[in-house]
Amino acid sequence: MTDMLVRLYDLPPSTPNPLIRRGITPEKHIVLEWVQAHFSDYWRSECDVAFHRSPVSCFLAVEDGVLLGFGCYDTTRRGFFGPTGVADFSRGRGLGKAILLACLHDMFAQGYGYAIIGGAGPLDFYAHAVGAVVIEDSTPGVYAGMLRK
């Protein structure tokens, strides 16, 4: 999967969404179990790193105490956004874009000018949502040689 580049100084505004918030460390175990159950061991590992950052670099979508989605940055590499995902039962509500914008605006606030979306899956989504552009010849990029099960 190819990487994409985002200009953080040119992001669309982030509309406040009461379901989106930064994760806190006491709930790390719950989030990690959820990420593993809904996505993968690899994403669980990356999400774990996000909870060790200060401030925590994992944003969550939560409704009535139920985790609906997550997004992280600065996990595999500094300046990288991802992983991110929304539960199947919650897709189509704009949560993915809201999480993406929360993370990217936070990256800008932390001093980054650009972000890389590593191994971007839905290229059209990222291009439309935040103006991300493909980084040519970026496959396999930083994931080359990664151990796999």
N, C-alpha and C positions, 0 to 999 in steps of 0.2 A: 504494500500500500504506500502511496506517495505522501509526502509531507506538504503542508500548505503554510503560507506566511500571511500574517494579519498585521496591519498597521493599527496599533493600539491608540494612537493619537487621533484616529479618524473613525472611531467606533460610532455606531448608532447609539442614541441614548438608551439607558437601561431603565425600563419602566418598573417602578416598584411592584414587587409581587410578594404578597404576604406568605406565600408558600416556600420562598427561597431564602435560605439563610446559611451562614457559615457553620460547619460542623464543630462540635466541641469534643474534647478528648474523652470525657466519660462515656460517650456513646460510640467510641471507635469500634469496639468489639461487635456491636450491633450492625454498624454500617459495613464492616469488613465481611461479616457472615452473609449479609444481604447481597453485597457485590459478588461474592463467590457463588452464591446460589443462583443469581440472575444472569451473571456474565462469565467470569473465569477466574482461575487461580492467579493468572498474570495480572489482571486488573485489581484483584485483592491486594497483591504485593505492592502495586503502585499506589493504591489508595492508602495503604498503611504508611507509606512515606509521607503522604500529604498531611496525615495527622501528627507527624513529628515536626512539622514546620511551625514556626512562630512568626506570624499568626498561622493557624491551620489553613492549608491551601486546598481544602475540600468544601464545596458548597453542596447543599442538600435541598431537595424538594420534599417537603413534609406536609401532610394534611391529616388532621385529626390523629396525630401520633403514628401515622403510617408513612414509611419511607417510600417515595415514588420515583426518585431519581437522584443522581449525584454527578458531580463534575470536579475534576482536580487539575492542578497545575504544579509545575516544578517537582515532578515525580521521577521519571526516567532521566530527564535532563532539565537543568534550569532553563527557563524561558519556553518550555514546552507545555501546551495545554493538552489535557487528557490523562487518563481515560475519562469517559463520560457515558452515561447511559440512563435511560428512562424505562421503567417496568412496562412490559407489554400492555398491561391493563390501564396505563396512564398516558399512552401516546396519543398525539393529536390534540393536546391541550396547550401547546406552546411551552411546555416545561423545559424541553431540551434547549430551546433558544434562550429562555430566561436564565438557565444555569450557565450556559455558554457566556452570555453577556455579564453575568455576575462575576464569573471567573476572570474574564478578560479585562473588565473595568478594575477589578482588584489588582491584576497584574500591572496595569498602567499606574495605579495608585502606589504600588510597591517600587516603581521606578523603571519598569520596562517600557521601551518604545515600540517593540515588535514582539509577537508571539509566534511560535511554530506549533501548528497542529500536527502532531506526530502520527504517521500512519492513518491519515484521515480517511474515514470510510465514505460518508455521503458528501462527495466533493461539491455537488450542486447546492446542498444545504448550507455548507460553510461559506461558499461564494456569495450566495444570496443573503445570508444572515449577517455576515460581518465583512464582506468584501475580500475574503481570503483568496489568495492566488496560489496555484500549484508551483511548487519548487521543483524544477526540472531535475531529472536524474537523482531523485532523493530516495529511491527504493533500492535496497532495504534500509539505507540510512543508519541511524544509531542502533537499530535492532539487528544489524548484521551479526551473525555468530551467537545469537541468544540461545540459551539452552531451551529445549522444548520437550514436552512429554509425548 
